[in-house]
Amino acid sequence: MTGILMCSDRGDHYELRFDFVSVRVNPTRIANIQRDRVDFDWLGLAIYRPKPNRPDEIEWQFDEAKMIAGTLERDGGKAIYFGNLGFDVPKAGTEGATRFTFYMTWKGHLETFEVL
């Protein structure tokens, strides 16, 4: 997955917006995919941190997913693109967040990715 993410401070919230996300099947992972087609359905953002005094547990602070629709053939080698997907993350309630995870789902399978 490759994309461009823009982050803007909007006063009481942050706007995180993907101009585009390009997705293709990694040829080294084809053997791990048990389906002929990968049908993507959601792109999401989860923000969390370890619970105070319980670092082995998670405190969820934000989780939102946007519906997407796109299909890749398991061994096709082509990319698909999604664009103009954004999240409005309230500042209140997300202070102290230590983990930001973006994810895509494809009919029940969840794939996380990082933004650098």
MIDOSE-1310 file (N, C-alpha, C; in nm, 2 decimals, decimal comma, always signed):
residues 116
mtgi	+0,08/-0,12/+0,00/+0,00/+0,00/+0,00/+0,09/+0,12/+0,00; +0,06/+0,22/-0,08/+0,13/+0,34/-0,09/+0,03/+0,45/-0,10; +0,06/+0,56/-0,04/-0,04/+0,67/-0,05/+0,02/+0,80/+0,00; -0,06/+0,91/-0,01/-0,03/+1,04/+0,04/-0,13/+1,08/+0,14
lmcs	-0,09/+1,11/+0,26/-0,18/+1,15/+0,37/-0,15/+1,29/+0,41; -0,25/+1,37/+0,41/-0,24/+1,51/+0,45/-0,30/+1,53/+0,59; -0,23/+1,60/+0,68/-0,28/+1,62/+0,81/-0,30/+1,77/+0,83; -0,42/+1,82/+0,88/-0,44/+1,96/+0,91/-0,50/+1,98/+1,04
drgd	-0,45/+2,08/+1,11/-0,51/+2,12/+1,24/-0,63/+2,21/+1,21; -0,75/+2,17/+1,26/-0,87/+2,24/+1,23/-0,93/+2,30/+1,36; -0,85/+2,33/+1,46/-0,90/+2,39/+1,58/-0,93/+2,28/+1,68; -1,05/+2,23/+1,68/-1,10/+2,13/+1,78/-1,08/+1,99/+1,73
hyel	-1,03/+1,97/+1,61/-1,00/+1,84/+1,55/-0,89/+1,84/+1,45; -0,83/+1,73/+1,42/-0,74/+1,71/+1,31/-0,81/+1,65/+1,20; -0,78/+1,69/+1,08/-0,83/+1,63/+0,96/-0,71/+1,55/+0,89; -0,73/+1,42/+0,88/-0,64/+1,33/+0,82/-0,70/+1,29/+0,69
rfdf	-0,64/+1,32/+0,57/-0,71/+1,29/+0,45/-0,61/+1,23/+0,35; -0,65/+1,11/+0,30/-0,57/+1,05/+0,19/-0,61/+1,11/+0,06; -0,51/+1,17/-0,01/-0,53/+1,21/-0,15/-0,55/+1,09/-0,23; -0,47/+0,99/-0,21/-0,48/+0,86/-0,28/-0,41/+0,75/-0,20
vsvr	-0,46/+0,63/-0,22/-0,40/+0,51/-0,17/-0,39/+0,41/-0,29; -0,27/+0,36/-0,31/-0,25/+0,26/-0,42/-0,23/+0,13/-0,35; -0,30/+0,02/-0,40/-0,29/-0,11/-0,33/-0,26/-0,21/-0,44; -0,17/-0,30/-0,41/-0,14/-0,41/-0,50/-0,10/-0,53/-0,42
vnpt	-0,12/-0,65/-0,47/-0,08/-0,77/-0,40/+0,07/-0,79/-0,41; +0,13/-0,81/-0,29/+0,27/-0,83/-0,28/+0,30/-0,97/-0,33; +0,38/-0,98/-0,44/+0,41/-1,11/-0,50/+0,47/-1,21/-0,40; +0,54/-1,17/-0,30/+0,60/-1,26/-0,21/+0,50/-1,31/-0,11
rian	+0,37/-1,26/-0,11/+0,27/-1,30/-0,01/+0,15/-1,37/-0,08; +0,16/-1,40/-0,21/+0,05/-1,46/-0,28/+0,01/-1,59/-0,22; +0,11/-1,67/-0,18/+0,08/-1,80/-0,12/+0,00/-1,79/+0,01; +0,00/-1,67/+0,07/-0,08/-1,65/+0,20/-0,23/-1,62/+0,17
iqrd	-0,26/-1,59/+0,05/-0,40/-1,55/+0,01/-0,47/-1,67/-0,04; -0,58/-1,70/+0,02/-0,65/-1,82/-0,02/-0,77/-1,80/-0,11; -0,78/-1,67/-0,16/-0,89/-1,64/-0,25/-0,84/-1,60/-0,38; -0,92/-1,62/-0,49/-0,88/-1,58/-0,62/-0,88/-1,43/-0,64
rvdf	-0,98/-1,37/-0,57/-0,99/-1,22/-0,58/-0,99/-1,16/-0,44; -0,94/-1,04/-0,43/-0,93/-0,97/-0,30/-1,03/-0,85/-0,32; -1,14/-0,86/-0,25/-1,25/-0,75/-0,26/-1,24/-0,66/-0,13; -1,19/-0,54/-0,15/-1,17/-0,45/-0,04/-1,30/-0,38/-0,01
dwlg	-1,33/-0,36/+0,12/-1,46/-0,30/+0,16/-1,45/-0,19/+0,26; -1,34/-0,18/+0,34/-1,33/-0,07/+0,43/-1,19/-0,02/+0,45; -1,17/+0,11/+0,47/-1,04/+0,17/+0,51/-1,07/+0,24/+0,64; -0,99/+0,22/+0,74/-1,01/+0,27/+0,87/-0,89/+0,33/+0,94
laiy	-0,92/+0,40/+1,05/-0,82/+0,46/+1,13/-0,85/+0,43/+1,28; -0,76/+0,37/+1,35/-0,78/+0,34/+1,49/-0,67/+0,41/+1,57; -0,71/+0,48/+1,68/-0,61/+0,55/+1,76/-0,63/+0,50/+1,91; -0,52/+0,46/+1,97/-0,53/+0,40/+2,10/-0,40/+0,42/+2,18
rpkp	-0,41/+0,38/+2,30/-0,29/+0,38/+2,39/-0,31/+0,27/+2,49; -0,20/+0,23/+2,56/-0,21/+0,14/+2,67/-0,29/+0,20/+2,78; -0,37/+0,12/+2,85/-0,45/+0,17/+2,97/-0,35/+0,21/+3,08; -0,38/+0,33/+3,14/-0,30/+0,37/+3,26/-0,30/+0,26/+3,36
nrpd	-0,19/+0,23/+3,42/-0,17/+0,12/+3,52/-0,21/-0,02/+3,47; -0,23/-0,04/+3,34/-0,26/-0,17/+3,29/-0,20/-0,17/+3,15; -0,07/-0,16/+3,13/+0,00/-0,15/+3,00/-0,03/-0,27/+2,91; -0,08/-0,38/+2,96/-0,11/-0,49/+2,87/-0,25/-0,49/+2,81
eiew	-0,32/-0,38/+2,85/-0,46/-0,36/+2,79/-0,46/-0,23/+2,71; -0,56/-0,23/+2,62/-0,57/-0,11/+2,53/-0,69/-0,02/+2,56; -0,66/+0,11/+2,56/-0,77/+0,21/+2,57/-0,80/+0,27/+2,43; -0,91/+0,23/+2,37/-0,95/+0,28/+2,24/-0,99/+0,43/+2,25
qfde	-0,94/+0,51/+2,17/-0,97/+0,66/+2,17/-1,04/+0,70/+2,05; -1,02/+0,63/+1,94/-1,09/+0,67/+1,81/-1,09/+0,55/+1,72; -1,19/+0,52/+1,65/-1,20/+0,42/+1,55/-1,31/+0,45/+1,45; -1,27/+0,47/+1,33/-1,37/+0,51/+1,22/-1,32/+0,44/+1,09
akmi	-1,42/+0,39/+1,02/-1,39/+0,32/+0,89/-1,47/+0,39/+0,78; -1,42/+0,40/+0,66/-1,49/+0,45/+0,54/-1,51/+0,34/+0,44; -1,63/+0,33/+0,39/-1,65/+0,23/+0,29/-1,58/+0,25/+0,16; -1,52/+0,15/+0,11/-1,45/+0,15/-0,02/-1,49/+0,03/-0,10
agtl	-1,47/+0,03/-0,23/-1,50/-0,08/-0,31/-1,39/-0,10/-0,42; -1,33/-0,21/-0,42/-1,23/-0,24/-0,52/-1,18/-0,38/-0,52; -1,14/-0,43/-0,63/-1,11/-0,57/-0,64/-0,97/-0,59/-0,71; -0,89/-0,68/-0,65/-0,76/-0,72/-0,71/-0,77/-0,87/-0,74
erdg	-0,72/-0,91/-0,85/-0,70/-1,05/-0,87/-0,58/-1,09/-0,79; -0,58/-1,21/-0,73/-0,48/-1,26/-0,65/-0,34/-1,25/-0,71; -0,33/-1,29/-0,84/-0,20/-1,30/-0,90/-0,19/-1,20/-1,02; -0,28/-1,10/-1,03/-0,28/-1,01/-1,14/-0,17/-0,91/-1,15
gkai	-0,11/-0,87/-1,04/+0,00/-0,78/-1,04/-0,04/-0,63/-1,07; -0,16/-0,60/-1,09/-0,21/-0,46/-1,11/-0,24/-0,40/-0,97; -0,25/-0,26/-0,98/-0,28/-0,19/-0,86/-0,42/-0,13/-0,87; -0,49/-0,10/-0,76/-0,61/-0,03/-0,76/-0,59/+0,09/-0,67
yfgn	-0,67/+0,19/-0,69/-0,65/+0,32/-0,63/-0,78/+0,37/-0,56; -0,76/+0,42/-0,44/-0,87/+0,48/-0,36/-0,83/+0,63/-0,33; -0,93/+0,72/-0,33/-0,89/+0,86/-0,31/-0,99/+0,94/-0,23; -0,95/+1,05/-0,19/-1,03/+1,15/-0,12/-1,10/+1,08/+0,00
lgfd	-1,03/+1,02/+0,08/-1,08/+0,95/+0,20/-1,03/+1,03/+0,33; -1,12/+1,07/+0,41/-1,07/+1,15/+0,52/-1,13/+1,11/+0,66; -1,06/+1,15/+0,76/-1,11/+1,13/+0,90/-1,09/+1,26/+0,98; -1,20/+1,29/+1,05/-1,20/+1,41/+1,14/-1,18/+1,36/+1,28
vpka	-1,06/+1,37/+1,33/-1,02/+1,32/+1,46/-1,03/+1,43/+1,57; -1,13/+1,41/+1,66/-1,14/+1,52/+1,77/-1,02/+1,52/+1,86; -0,98/+1,64/+1,89/-0,86/+1,65/+1,98/-0,90/+1,60/+2,12; -1,02/+1,64/+2,17/-1,07/+1,60/+2,30/-1,09/+1,45/+2,30
gteg	-1,03/+1,38/+2,39/-1,05/+1,23/+2,39/-0,94/+1,15/+2,33; -0,85/+1,22/+2,25/-0,74/+1,15/+2,19/-0,60/+1,20/+2,24; -0,61/+1,28/+2,35/-0,48/+1,33/+2,41/-0,41/+1,21/+2,46; -0,28/+1,21/+2,45/-0,20/+1,10/+2,50/-0,20/+0,97/+2,42
atrf	-0,26/+0,98/+2,30/-0,26/+0,86/+2,21/-0,11/+0,83/+2,17; -0,08/+0,70/+2,17/+0,05/+0,66/+2,14/+0,05/+0,57/+2,01; -0,06/+0,52/+1,97/-0,07/+0,43/+1,85/-0,17/+0,48/+1,75; -0,13/+0,50/+1,63/-0,22/+0,53/+1,51/-0,21/+0,42/+1,41
tfym	-0,32/+0,35/+1,39/-0,31/+0,24/+1,30/-0,42/+0,26/+1,18; -0,37/+0,25/+1,06/-0,46/+0,25/+0,95/-0,48/+0,11/+0,91; -0,60/+0,08/+0,86/-0,63/-0,06/+0,82/-0,72/-0,06/+0,70; -0,71/-0,17/+0,62/-0,81/-0,20/+0,52/-0,86/-0,34/+0,54
twkg	-0,99/-0,36/+0,51/-1,04/-0,49/+0,52/-1,08/-0,54/+0,38; -1,07/-0,67/+0,36/-1,12/-0,74/+0,24/-1,20/-0,86/+0,28; -1,33/-0,83/+0,29/-1,43/-0,94/+0,32/-1,39/-1,02/+0,44; -1,36/-0,95/+0,55/-1,33/-1,02/+0,67/-1,19/-1,02/+0,71
hlet	-1,10/-1,01/+0,62/-0,95/-1,01/+0,66/-0,91/-0,86/+0,68; -0,84/-0,84/+0,79/-0,79/-0,71/+0,82/-0,64/-0,70/+0,79; -0,60/-0,59/+0,72/-0,46/-0,57/+0,69/-0,42/-0,43/+0,74; -0,33/-0,42/+0,83/-0,29/-0,29/+0,88/-0,17/-0,23/+0,80
fevl	-0,16/-0,10/+0,81/-0,04/-0,04/+0,74/+0,00/+0,09/+0,81; +0,12/+0,13/+0,80/+0,17/+0,24/+0,87/+0,19/+0,36/+0,77; +0,19/+0,48/+0,83/+0,21/+0,60/+0,75/+0,34/+0,65/+0,80; +0,43/+0,68/+0,71/+0,57/+0,73/+0,74/+0,57/+0,88/+0,72
